[in-house]
Each structure stands twice: as structure tokens, then as C-alpha cells.
Amino acid sequence: MTASSRPDWIAIGVFAVTSVALSWLVALPLWLRGSGLADPFLGLFAAAMMFTPTLGVLAALQVQRRTRGRRGARVVLRELGMWPLRPAARTVWTCVAVIIAAPLLVAVGLAVVAAVGVATFDLVGFSGFRETLEAAVPAGTPLPPLALLAAVQLATIPIGALINAPFAFGEELGWRGFLLPALRPLGVWPALLLSGAFWGLWHAPLILLGYNFLEPNAFGVLLMIVACVFFGILLGWTRLRTASVWPAVFAHGAFNASAGLGALVIAAGSATPSPVIAGPLGIVMWGVFAAVTVILVLTGQFRADRLDARLAPDPVRLDPSPSLPSPS
């Protein structure tokens, strides 16, 4: 087996240590200030944390520069899936498709939540949304038609995906740009599972404060790892299918922009569902991600001939044995 057909464990290790260490460093003020999720700067620190995987990639590239020699910018951009977009049409249309698909996946999850009776939704009067708005404005303030506001919220999800894209890129350059291809020599599924699991573990500084699941403990971290494995399979598939990181970037951004759909449609008086079960990355959504993955597998979307050959490991090459002198 050639060196290029094995994972570059040194570069992967540098990436992992750098991204995790920096994520804790960025989140440290949230711990030191003692306010946790109530900290007014939570969003700022969480956004800054999203760029730590990119810094991990830069550290890994420095290691590879020492071990693999200097590579041109075009080579590095191609290996990270940033440029060029070839085939361009497939990449662009995949980006468009995932921006549409992300809110649909969240909507399917909400439909399942309603079907099993975990929560009650109001798709006509948007009564829960109304209560939230009334609590946020002075008493007696007239509100515009709730259906119109809800339609605007839904229509702006693609815009939200674009706004979120720079932050999603900060993460995706690490997870799907660098780590997934770096692990690709292990095989498609090991690479998908390991990169997703590490993505989930990287969230620990926020999860241990109660972020996402309101479980500030090891159980919460485990929930995030499982969620990121399921979601990471789908994001990773877009990377393997197009050899580009951009579909994963826009899918990540669109999913984040869709995460508040539950608050938009929940009915007034409905019990607030547990985020462990019904949250955007809760157990119900695991089932949705898994169902889509099964569909992709059954339709042959993970077959080797459907995945971009540029992300396949080099074939094993056997070096010929040195010729021996003939006996005299």
C-alpha cells in the first residue's frame, strides 16, 4: 500500500487537537462568566467557535507541507473541495437542492413529532407564535397577519442559508473539506462515521453547558455525537458525490436556518417537547436522517461509480521486487 493510500494520521491528529483545543479556548469565557446559555454573548462565542475547524485545517496543511512538500494553491483548493467546481452543473444544482431539502427534513421531523403526540402544532392560527410575539411587544400593539409573518419566515430560509454559509463554511472546511477525504482511505462508511462522530465531540464545550439538548453532561455529548453521525452521513454524501465542500456548506447553513420551525408552528398551550426527542437534532430527526440514508443506499447513491473518483483512495500498487543478479 502506498503512503498516499493510507490516512495521514499526523495531519489528522494535528487537525483534531487544534480544532478541539481552540473550540474550548473560544468557549472558555462562557464558562468563566458563569451565565451559561443565558450569557448575552452566547451567539457571538458560538459563531466564533465555528471557525476553529478552519484553523485546524490550516495547522494540518502546515504539517503536510513539511511531510509532502510544497503544493500549489490550486492543488490545496482542489483537495479541500473548494475549487474548481467540476462538474459545475452537478455541484450548483446539488447546492440548490440541499437548500430546499434541509427545511423539508425539519418539517418531516415536526410531522412525526405531531403524529406521535409529543407536541401539538397550529398551522392555521399560529397561536404559539402569536403568544411569543405578544410577549415581545408592548401590550395592545397590533400584529400583522400571522399567516403572512409565517410565510415570510419560511420564504427567508434560503436567505438564511446564504447568511449562515460563511459560518457553516468555517466548520465544513474542517469536517467535509479536510477530515472526510483524509479518512477516505479507510473506506466510505468508516470515513463518514468517524468524521461525523468527531464533529459531534467537537461541540462538547457548548453541549456541556446545556446547548441543543438541555443535557449539560456526558449524555448530552453522546446525543450530539449520534446526531452528527446521522446528519454527517448526508452532508458527507454530498461531498463524496460532487467532490465539492459547497453543498455541505449550504446544507449546513440551511438546516441551521430551519431549526426554529418548531417555534413557528407550535400551538398555544402545547407542552414544550423535550429537545432530546423533538429538537432539531433530537431522536425523531435521527430517524428522518436514517430514513433518507436508507433511501440513498437502496437507490445506489453510495455505489462507487456514483461517487466522485477524485475522493477515492489511490489503488494499491505493488512495487516490483528488485532484480537479483543471475548466478554465474
N, C-alpha and C positions, 0 to 999 in steps of 0.2 A: 504494500500500500504506500502510495506517495505521501509526502508531507502535506500537500495541498488537499488530499482526500481525507485528512483527519482534522477534527476541530482544533483550532488554535487555542488551547486551554489557557495559555499565559495571557493572551489578549482578552479572552473571555473573563478570566479572573480579574484582570485589571478593570475591565468594564464593570463587573459586578460589584467589586469593592468600592470603586469610585462613585458609582451611581447611588449605592445604598448609603455610604458614608455622607455624601452630600445631601441626600434626602433627609437624613437625621439632622444634619447641621442646619439646613434651611428651616425645618420644623421645630428646632430647639426653642426658639422664642415662644412658641405656643405652649410648650411645657413649662418654661421658666416663668411666664407671666401668670400661669395658674388658672386662666379662664377657660381653657379647653375650647370646645366648639362654640362657646359664647364669645370668644375673642373677636373684637370688631375687625381685626386684620386677618382672620382665618382665610378668607378668599385670596388675599394677597399672597400669603405664605404658601397656600396650596397651589396657586398659579406658578409661583417661583419654583416650587418643588418639581413641577412638570418638566422643567428644563434640565434637571440633573442627569437624566439618561443621555442627553446630548453631550453633556460634559464628559460622561463616562465613555462615550464613543470617541471623543477627541483624545482621551487618555489612551484608549485601546489602539487608536491609529498611530500614536507615538510609539507604542511598543512594537507594532507591526512594521513601522518604519525602520526600527533597529534590526528586526529579525528577517524581514522580507525585502529590505532595501527601499529606496525612494520610488514611489509610484506617482504618476501624473494625476492631476486633479480629475481628469475625465475618468480615469480608472476607478478612483475612490468614489466618485459620484455614482458611477455605474454599479459598483459593488453595494453601495448603500441604497440603491433603488431610487435615487433622486433624479438622475438624468443619464441618458436620453429616454424619452417616452417611446419605447418600441415594443410592440406595435402601438402607435399613438391612439388609434381609434379604440382599441380594447381597453386601454388604460383610462382614457377620458370617460368612456361610457360606463366603465366599472365605477368610477368616482361618482357619476351621476346616479347610478343605480343604488349605491350604498347610502347616499344622502336620502333617498326615498325610502330605502329598506329599513334604516335604523328606527325612525319613528313608528313604522309599521310593526316592527318586532316588539317595541314597547307597548303598542296598542294591543297586540295579540296577548301579551302578558297580562295587561289590565283586564282583557276579556276573560281570561282564565280565572283571574282573581275574583271577578264578579260571578262567574259561573259556579265557583265552589263556595260562594257565600262569605268570603273573607272580608269583603267590603261592598258597599252599595254605591253605585255611580248614578249621576244625574246628567244625562246627555241632552236634556231639553232646557231645563231651567238653570243648570249650572249653579245649584243652590249653595254648595260648599264654597265655590269660587266667589259667589256673591258675599257670603259671610266674611270671607277673608278681605275682600275689597272694602266692605263697610267698616271693618275694624281698623282699616288703614287710613281712612279719611275722616274728617270731622262729621259728626252726626248730622243727618239730613242732607248731606251732599248728594245731588242726583248722579246716578251712574248711567253710562251709556248702555245700550242693549248688550246683555251678557253674551248672547249668541254671536254678536259682532266681535266683541272682545275675544271670545274663544276662537273664532275664525282667524282673527289677526294673529293670535298666539300660534296657531297651527301653521299659518302661512309663513311665519317668520322663522320656522325651524330651519329651512335651508340657509337663511341668512345667518342664523345662529351657528350653523355648521361651519360657515366660512369665517365667522368671527372667532370661533373656537379653534379653527385649524392651526394657527401658529402655536397655540399651547399644546394641542394634540400632537403636532409635529415634534415638539420638544420631547415627548415620550416616545412616539412611534419611531423616530430615528434610532432610538435605542432598541426597542423590543422587536419590531419587524424590519427595521432598516439594517441593524447590525446583528443582533443576537440570534434571530431565527436563521438567517443564512449561515452564521458562524456554527450553529449546531446542526445544520442540514446534513453534514456527512454521517450523522448518527441515524439518518432516516427521516422521512417526513413526519411521522407521528411522534417519535421521541423528541424531535426538534419543536414541534408545536406544543407538546405537553410541558416540556421543560421551560421553554420561553414564557409560556403563559403562567406557569407556577412562580417563576421568578418575578414576573410582572406583579402578581398578587402580593408576594412577600415584600416587594419594594414599597407598597402602600402602608406598611406597618406603622410608621410614625403618626399617621393620621388615624388609622383604624384603631390603634390603642388609645386614642382619645375619644372613641365612640363614633367616628365618622362612618357613614354609609349604613351600618347595621345597629348602631347604639349598643354595641358589644365591645367595650374597651378592654379586651382580654385576648388570650390566645385563640379562643373560639372565634372571635371576630376576624382575626388574621386568617384563620383556616377558611372561614366563609369567603373572604376576599380572594384567597388563593384559588379555591374551587371556581368562583365566579370568573376569575380572569383566565383560568384554563378553558372554560367553556366558550367565553367570548373571544379569547385569543385564538382559538381554532378557526373561527370565522374570519377574524382580521388577518390571521396568518395565511388563510387560503387565498385571500385577495393578493397578498404579496407573492405567493407561490404561483398564482395564476398569471400575474401580469409582470412579475419581476420588478415591480414598482412599489415604493412605500406610500405613494399618494392615496390610493384607495383606502388603505388602513387609516391614514391621517383623517380623511374626510368622514369615514365611517365612525371613527372615534369622536370627532367633533360633533357629528350629527346625533350620535347617541347621547352625548352629554347635553346637547340642546333639547333632547326629548325627555330627559329624566324627570321633568316636572309635570308631565302629562297627567299623572295621577291626581295631583293637587288641583288641576283644572277641571276634572270631571267628577270628583268625589261629591257625594250628596251630603247636604247639611244633616248633621246628627248621626252620620255613619261612624261606626267605630273606626278609629285610626288603625289600619292594619300594621302588623309588625313588619319592619323593613327586612327582617330575616326571611320572611315569607313572600311579601308583596313588594319589596323595594325594587328599584331599577336593576339591581344586581342580586336580588333575592332568589330563593329556591324556585319560585314559579318561572322566573326568567331563565334559570338554568335549564329547565325543561324546554323552553322555547328555543334556546341556543342549541340544545341537544337535538331537538326535532329537525331544525334546519340543517345541522351537520349530517344527520342520518339521510336526509333528502339528497344532500350533495354527494354523499358516498354512494347511495343507491343509483344516482344518475351518472355515476362515473366521473364526477368532477375532481376526484382525488387520484385518478389514474395518472400514471407517469406521463402519458402522451398528452394529457390535458394541462400539465404543469409546465411552466416555462423552463426550458432546458438550461437557461443561464444560472439557475439556482441549484442545479443538480451537482452533486459532488463529482470530482474527476473520477473516471473509471480506474479501477485497479490496474496498474501496469507492472508487469513482471520484468525486472531487469535481467538481461541475459547474463548467464554465468561467464566469467572471464575465460577466454580460451586458454587451454593449457598446452604447453609445448608437446609436440609429438615425441614419443620415446624414440631415442636414436637406435 
